[in-house]
């Protein structure tokens, strides 16, 4: 796996959780309705889910059993931290 963005916190979480659940990138992409290379861009940090891919992000969170608020805001939903 190529690391395009060393500060790719969200992509690292997605990849780790996907592996924990025993799912492939191909499976996630198919279920979300995108091409596998597009999903890979999210994991590798080329495209950031927090920057306009909301619909895909919600579907990915659902499949990976992740809370989208915690994923995007690191638990700081209201910006109080």
Steps between C-alpha positions, in 0.01 A plus 500: 500500500640835395490778761410821316419700811682423823237691700219297347322426829163421344645273231703309756188446711306379195773256398552366851130447560450340159774247575358435851166413340667280238368707211673584173531839337311353206208399722474843665515674160231274356266552796553878495449516124841631402799357315768324705765762408272773639469319833876446504544877464309544826720250685822638351413861576483618138132593554372597841152394609473817705532713186178447311448125469233496770266248336781250444637566846173412669470177303859405581446575870189282496687209342799534733281555808661838572341812648535772234513776762788340684678425174479854364527698822716269712221496759495883519164553331442853631858628482532532876829316539 
